[in-house]
Amino acid sequence: MNSDRIRIAAVGDLHCAKAMTPGTLSAVLAQVSERADVLALCGDLTDTGTADEAKSLVRELAVAKVPIVAVLGNHDYESDKADEVKRILSDGGVSVLDGDSVEIRGVGFAGVKGFAGGFGERALQSWGEPILKQFVREAVEEALKLEGALARLRTAHRIALLHYSPVRATVTDEPSEIAAFLGSSRLEDPLNRYPVTAAFHGHAHRGSLEGRTSSGVPVYNVALPLLRRRFPNEPGFRVVEVQVERTTNGGAPSAPVPVHAGAGIGATIP
């Protein structure tokens, strides 16, 4: 057996805007290819979801000479051009997931945008006015899409990409009035049901860095504003390292081993 070390750089909420100075995001992403093997983007890739912003983002991403996998966020839907944004990013070499999965270097990635609705006993329930039932149905459908994407993966390591948080722990520092709009515990169920190595999300700019699902899956909030505030002297992305063991004849990966995370290639976290 031999072991491959796969380093996953993750960041969300790039908010590439029309008025953004060219090179702003390139400065954040320039070190990705030195510090990671894969780049994972967790939504709000554009600021208002326009084609021009998506094209600008593709140019900014060109400095990251590694495979890129992404999900969209709520800002990417603002101009009702999410399909066009997805197409532009895909044409630029980004694997955009929406209930889909992809395998990169023996690690499986499953992704959805997710949705809001709150957490645990305080989560919004499907009762009352039709508009509330529709709201809850959206959260349920996103969770089902995530479950399907995870189920299709046959890799030992599964990485979940989201925009909305699946756990309350990573939004605890946000104002309590908006917590229910930052994620849904319905997204947690698929993470517990399948052997997920780690989950990444964005959206909560002032949230908390880390949490865990009830089954112990590590969840990382990688919103760029949060990472910049908490790690001002590090690159604006989080790195998780995964050890993928393979047989010498190229067989399937072995069972998962512990994951390590830091800012950039910072100190590992047990």
Protein Blocks (a to p, Z undefined) as FASTA:
>chain_A
ZZddddddddehklpafklcghklmmmmmmmmmmpcbdcdeejkbfnopaklmmmmmmmm
mmmccdcdddddfklmmnopmmmmmmmmmmnopacdehiacdeehiacdddebjceieaj
llccdehjfklmmmmmmmmmmmmmmmmmmmmpccfbdcdddfbdcbfklmmmpcfklmmm
nbcfklmmmmmmpccfbdcdehilmlcfbdcdfkopacddfbfklmmmmmmmbccbdddd
ddddddfkopacdddddddddehjaccdZZ
